[in-house]
Amino acid sequence: MVETLGKGRFLVDGRLAYAARGRRSTWVFIDGRTYVIEPESRDASGRVHATDDQMALSAPMPATVLAIDVTPGQEVAAGDLLVMLEAMKMELPIRAPRAGRVKALACREGELVQPGVPLLELELES
């Protein structure tokens, strides 16, 4: 069940969610995860696209980086907190979508980041 709370906020099955609309897609932030909803295309296959990690590791809306909890070379598990953002007086945790190793950071504390721009890069665990 989805209830609209206004100003991009929704109650989804009892959990608070935030949504921001872009030019071609809508960004939804819930439980520390970011989802990108795009209009259905002609290629509606269930394939995983190369940009799935980039979306999961991006800000869901313009935000300020409050804290970076990882360093390059660090191994992380799925669900680990990577970066804490703040937008509209809300804390937005960015969590690892899968296990891996932090390859590079693309942001710094105090920086204003834009939606869709990856905050860090993960490489597969070896």
Steps between C-alpha positions, in 0.01 A plus 500: 500500500632846408387819672604844370632730774587793272826671395640180346435288811302177504410231751556161332387202705574697817847615385586860412613550139614806305466556127656753265408528133772553240467567127455138400475306825382514859738435791354323804688480830383247762680304774844629401464388139450701186276380217471658158167459324519556128222498244458158342708471186470267204776286654320404820713193567607420854868536421726668754647813345852625562364817661310323781789547746544861392136572582520324837816693588364841397314770690123471454469881497732800541664445838798585719750228597493478882738207548694243299524174692735311265845539346640382166602134521256422781285187460128546563201268533160553342308753710806662664477877548731673253404868497256710704332785313271779616223649288205710611605444867478121454787255530529274196727196550660351189558128553696240304270327247728193506823373652816642350801720549497881489699586189479880516319786673345772282383734777625662819337606825320833474462476121166564328426202274247466220262213426626232264869574554674202666646578845744209493594199293480137612683212339400135531656298779776276372 
